[in-house]
């Protein structure tokens, strides 16, 4: 297998596990993060602490896992940074907007750097195990070049074609459906609880019959038990993804009525101080509306 020098930016809950998977696979990984603690933790596992972003962009491949368009724009789309880069390709593995993806692709091309979109499906334990599902889109030659990295971080790569934005549209659609599933589960459990049926019993029935699988099997017990910590996917990130779905829909004249309901539900939860909890905490919004304790 080809061993690469990889510059990794963004060591949040997901990025830490992803970078560690690359280290385990034998790649030389230079890590950079705005806060130093995750860098120190990765260094203990064999990664190298980069002095700054220019050193990251001097690697063979750059992998980024940053939380929002604004942060990507601020840190990684600096023309001066890209002008001095020697990396051949940048893999953006975060969920960002199709519009930012288009702009990033164009800007990287101007500076002779390939750009592919490879957002992921999975929670932090899945990332740490190197078992993510990866949605990939971009120049086929670039994707072939980074395949050893994808194989180290994921169990399967799903190809969405040659336009990087396609992978983001697919990922935004996935996260929109996930948010809908959590909301539906929360409402069903609230309905059951308000009428004397234990939510845990309802979830056991649902996951054992109609809805087996990781979504309801994973989030169902969290909803039934109102277990929102530690957060595998924080509430503000869920709101970001719902907002991305609404804006992506609006750009294509696609109405998403449930999206508007979800946005308001997420804002309600944020207004009640739940920003640091898992996005399953929207369950408490349903319970408040029904007059049940939270």
GUMARRO-501850 format. One record per residue (C-alpha): residue number from 0; residue in one letter; chain; x, y, z. Coordinates in steps of 0.02 Angstrom, whole numbers. Last residue first. Example, Ala and Ser with C-alpha at 12.3 -4.5 7.8 and 13.67 -1.06 7.14 Angstrom:
2
PT/1/s/A/684/-53/357;
PT/0/a/A/615/-225/390;
END
This chain:
294
PT/293/x/A/-1892/862/1532;
PT/292/x/A/-2063/842/1613;
PT/291/x/A/-2217/824/1501;
PT/290/x/A/-2327/971/1451;
PT/289/x/A/-2348/908/1272;
PT/288/x/A/-2251/1054/1197;
PT/287/x/A/-2116/1026/1327;
PT/286/x/A/-2105/842/1277;
PT/285/x/A/-2083/882/1093;
PT/284/x/A/-1946/1007/1134;
PT/283/x/A/-1866/879/1249;
PT/282/x/A/-1847/757/1104;
PT/281/x/A/-1746/892/1015;
PT/280/x/A/-1611/828/1132;
PT/279/x/A/-1572/696/999;
PT/278/x/A/-1456/831/930;
PT/277/x/A/-1329/780/1062;
PT/276/x/A/-1302/907/1200;
PT/275/x/A/-1185/1057/1207;
PT/274/x/A/-1310/1180/1134;
PT/273/x/A/-1452/1130/1251;
PT/272/x/A/-1480/1298/1335;
PT/271/x/A/-1669/1315/1313;
PT/270/x/A/-1649/1435/1166;
PT/269/x/A/-1545/1301/1079;
PT/268/x/A/-1688/1176/1097;
PT/267/x/A/-1812/1301/1025;
PT/266/x/A/-1692/1339/881;
PT/265/x/A/-1683/1153/842;
PT/264/x/A/-1873/1141/840;
PT/263/x/A/-1886/1295/729;
PT/262/x/A/-1764/1220/603;
PT/261/x/A/-1853/1052/610;
PT/260/x/A/-2022/1129/567;
PT/259/x/A/-1944/1223/420;
PT/258/x/A/-1861/1063/361;
PT/257/x/A/-2025/968/370;
PT/256/x/A/-2093/1083/235;
PT/255/x/A/-1945/1053/119;
PT/254/x/A/-1992/1142/-44;
PT/253/x/A/-1874/1113/-189;
PT/252/x/A/-1850/1266/-298;
PT/251/x/A/-1668/1214/-335;
PT/250/x/A/-1584/1352/-235;
PT/249/x/A/-1721/1338/-104;
PT/248/x/A/-1681/1155/-77;
PT/247/x/A/-1497/1190/-49;
PT/246/x/A/-1544/1329/72;
PT/245/x/A/-1664/1217/169;
PT/244/x/A/-1543/1070/173;
PT/243/x/A/-1401/1181/230;
PT/242/x/A/-1512/1249/369;
PT/241/x/A/-1549/1071/425;
PT/240/x/A/-1362/1036/423;
PT/239/x/A/-1318/1189/526;
PT/238/x/A/-1457/1150/650;
PT/237/x/A/-1384/977/673;
PT/236/x/A/-1212/1051/700;
PT/235/x/A/-1285/1167/831;
PT/234/x/A/-1361/1015/922;
PT/233/x/A/-1198/921/943;
PT/232/x/A/-1167/754/859;
PT/231/x/A/-1098/617/972;
PT/230/x/A/-1145/717/1125;
PT/229/x/A/-1099/638/1290;
PT/228/x/A/-1234/664/1338;
PT/227/x/A/-1410/666/1265;
PT/226/x/A/-1495/521/1352;
PT/225/x/A/-1681/554/1357;
PT/224/x/A/-1706/367/1390;
PT/223/x/A/-1831/345/1248;
PT/222/x/A/-1740/468/1134;
PT/221/x/A/-1568/394/1165;
PT/220/x/A/-1643/220/1149;
PT/219/x/A/-1715/264/977;
PT/218/x/A/-1559/354/916;
PT/217/x/A/-1449/203/889;
PT/216/x/A/-1572/67/843;
PT/215/x/A/-1678/194/750;
PT/214/x/A/-1532/248/642;
PT/213/x/A/-1422/92/651;
PT/212/x/A/-1545/-38/588;
PT/211/x/A/-1714/-113/629;
PT/210/x/A/-1868/-7/596;
PT/209/x/A/-2029/-107/576;
PT/208/x/A/-1998/-254/693;
PT/207/x/A/-1866/-261/830;
PT/206/x/A/-1820/-77/820;
PT/205/x/A/-2002/-24/830;
PT/204/x/A/-2050/-142/972;
PT/203/x/A/-1898/-97/1078;
PT/202/x/A/-1932/86/1042;
PT/201/x/A/-2112/70/1106;
PT/200/x/A/-2056/-19/1264;
PT/199/x/A/-1925/115/1297;
PT/198/x/A/-2055/250/1272;
PT/197/x/A/-2161/175/1413;
PT/196/x/A/-2346/182/1370;
PT/195/x/A/-2457/287/1485;
PT/194/x/A/-2540/403/1361;
PT/193/x/A/-2420/550/1373;
PT/192/x/A/-2276/427/1360;
PT/191/x/A/-2339/353/1195;
PT/190/x/A/-2366/521/1112;
PT/189/x/A/-2197/581/1174;
PT/188/x/A/-2116/424/1105;
PT/187/x/A/-2198/451/935;
PT/186/x/A/-2147/635/934;
PT/185/x/A/-1966/594/978;
PT/184/x/A/-1957/456/849;
PT/183/x/A/-2025/573/714;
PT/182/x/A/-1899/707/764;
PT/181/x/A/-1755/584/760;
PT/180/x/A/-1808/517/590;
PT/179/x/A/-1828/692/518;
PT/178/x/A/-1653/738/578;
PT/177/x/A/-1584/581/496;
PT/176/x/A/-1673/623/333;
PT/175/x/A/-1595/796/331;
PT/174/x/A/-1427/718/370;
PT/173/x/A/-1440/604/219;
PT/172/x/A/-1495/745/103;
PT/171/x/A/-1350/853/161;
PT/170/x/A/-1233/707/126;
PT/169/x/A/-1301/681/-51;
PT/168/x/A/-1290/867/-89;
PT/167/x/A/-1113/868/-20;
PT/166/x/A/-1058/721/-127;
PT/165/x/A/-1132/807/-280;
PT/164/x/A/-1035/968/-244;
PT/163/x/A/-871/879/-287;
PT/162/x/A/-924/859/-469;
PT/161/x/A/-848/700/-545;
PT/160/x/A/-971/569/-487;
PT/159/x/A/-1060/517/-329;
PT/158/x/A/-946/374/-274;
PT/157/x/A/-988/283/-113;
PT/156/x/A/-833/232/-14;
PT/155/x/A/-849/87/107;
PT/154/x/A/-773/35/274;
PT/153/x/A/-691/202/300;
PT/152/x/A/-538/289/372;
PT/151/x/A/-395/181/307;
PT/150/x/A/-483/142/143;
PT/149/x/A/-512/327/111;
PT/148/x/A/-328/361/141;
PT/147/x/A/-275/222/22;
PT/146/x/A/-400/291/-107;
PT/145/x/A/-318/463/-110;
PT/144/x/A/-240/444/-282;
PT/143/x/A/-392/354/-353;
PT/142/x/A/-500/499/-298;
PT/141/x/A/-383/620/-385;
PT/140/x/A/-388/520/-547;
PT/139/x/A/-577/509/-538;
PT/138/x/A/-593/700/-525;
PT/137/x/A/-719/734/-389;
PT/136/x/A/-851/653/-281;
PT/135/x/A/-845/543/-127;
PT/134/x/A/-971/494/6;
PT/133/x/A/-877/398/142;
PT/132/x/A/-954/269/257;
PT/131/x/A/-850/265/415;
PT/130/x/A/-773/109/490;
PT/129/x/A/-599/169/539;
PT/128/x/A/-633/119/720;
PT/127/x/A/-610/296/785;
PT/126/x/A/-729/361/652;
PT/125/x/A/-861/235/705;
PT/124/x/A/-838/286/888;
PT/123/x/A/-858/470/834;
PT/122/x/A/-1023/449/740;
PT/121/x/A/-1041/393/560;
PT/120/x/A/-1073/455/383;
PT/119/x/A/-932/549/299;
PT/118/x/A/-900/692/179;
PT/117/x/A/-773/661/40;
PT/116/x/A/-766/813/-74;
PT/115/x/A/-617/824/-191;
PT/114/x/A/-498/965/-234;
PT/113/x/A/-340/957/-339;
PT/112/x/A/-211/1093/-314;
PT/111/x/A/-137/1195/-457;
PT/110/x/A/-166/1366/-379;
PT/109/x/A/-313/1415/-490;
PT/108/x/A/-382/1239/-467;
PT/107/x/A/-385/1264/-278;
PT/106/x/A/-487/1423/-300;
PT/105/x/A/-611/1340/-417;
PT/104/x/A/-637/1189/-304;
PT/103/x/A/-656/1301/-151;
PT/102/x/A/-788/1406/-238;
PT/101/x/A/-888/1256/-294;
PT/100/x/A/-877/1176/-121;
PT/99/x/A/-928/1340/-38;
PT/98/x/A/-1086/1340/-145;
PT/97/x/A/-1121/1156/-113;
PT/96/x/A/-1123/1195/72;
PT/95/x/A/-1014/1109/201;
PT/94/x/A/-1019/938/282;
PT/93/x/A/-840/893/321;
PT/92/x/A/-721/776/229;
PT/91/x/A/-632/907/123;
PT/90/x/A/-494/811/33;
PT/89/x/A/-360/929/-35;
PT/88/x/A/-247/868/-174;
PT/87/x/A/-70/886/-240;
PT/86/x/A/3/971/-87;
PT/85/x/A/143/1095/-126;
PT/84/x/A/57/1247/-52;
PT/83/x/A/129/1422/-63;
PT/82/x/A/-8/1494/-173;
PT/81/x/A/-140/1403/-70;
PT/80/x/A/-90/1491/90;
PT/79/x/A/-80/1660/4;
PT/78/x/A/-250/1632/-77;
PT/77/x/A/-329/1602/95;
PT/76/x/A/-463/1471/68;
PT/75/x/A/-410/1358/212;
PT/74/x/A/-430/1453/375;
PT/73/x/A/-564/1585/354;
PT/72/x/A/-664/1500/217;
PT/71/x/A/-659/1330/303;
PT/70/x/A/-711/1413/467;
PT/69/x/A/-853/1508/386;
PT/68/x/A/-917/1357/290;
PT/67/x/A/-933/1256/449;
PT/66/x/A/-864/1119/560;
PT/65/x/A/-691/1082/495;
PT/64/x/A/-631/908/445;
PT/63/x/A/-488/937/324;
PT/62/x/A/-371/814/239;
PT/61/x/A/-222/884/144;
PT/60/x/A/-122/767/32;
PT/59/x/A/62/757/-10;
PT/58/x/A/108/871/137;
PT/57/x/A/165/1052/115;
PT/56/x/A/-13/1111/148;
PT/55/x/A/1/1056/330;
PT/54/x/A/166/1150/347;
PT/53/x/A/83/1308/279;
PT/52/x/A/-59/1280/405;
PT/51/x/A/51/1296/557;
PT/50/x/A/188/1218/662;
PT/49/x/A/121/1044/624;
PT/48/x/A/118/919/768;
PT/47/x/A/172/749/703;
PT/46/x/A/63/595/728;
PT/45/x/A/122/440/821;
PT/44/x/A/-13/406/949;
PT/43/x/A/60/527/1077;
PT/42/x/A/59/659/941;
PT/41/x/A/-127/629/920;
PT/40/x/A/-160/676/1102;
PT/39/x/A/-48/830/1090;
PT/38/x/A/-141/890/935;
PT/37/x/A/-308/859/1022;
PT/36/x/A/-254/974/1166;
PT/35/x/A/-186/1117/1061;
PT/34/x/A/-344/1211/1010;
PT/33/x/A/-349/1282/832;
PT/32/x/A/-299/1115/762;
PT/31/x/A/-154/1050/658;
PT/30/x/A/-97/872/625;
PT/29/x/A/45/805/519;
PT/28/x/A/15/622/477;
PT/27/x/A/146/505/405;
PT/26/x/A/41/358/347;
PT/25/x/A/60/188/426;
PT/24/x/A/-122/131/432;
PT/23/x/A/-126/165/619;
PT/22/x/A/-81/347/586;
PT/21/x/A/-222/362/459;
PT/20/x/A/-345/288/583;
PT/19/x/A/-286/412/715;
PT/18/x/A/-324/556/597;
PT/17/x/A/-502/491/575;
PT/16/x/A/-528/466/761;
PT/15/x/A/-472/642/803;
PT/14/x/A/-569/717/658;
PT/13/x/A/-737/653/719;
PT/12/x/A/-740/727/894;
PT/11/x/A/-645/880/835;
PT/10/x/A/-470/875/765;
PT/9/x/A/-483/990/616;
PT/8/x/A/-338/998/492;
PT/7/x/A/-240/845/437;
PT/6/x/A/-84/856/328;
PT/5/x/A/-46/685/257;
PT/4/x/A/122/615/202;
PT/3/x/A/81/458/108;
PT/2/x/A/113/272/115;
PT/1/x/A/60/176/-40;
PT/0/x/A/0/0/0;
END
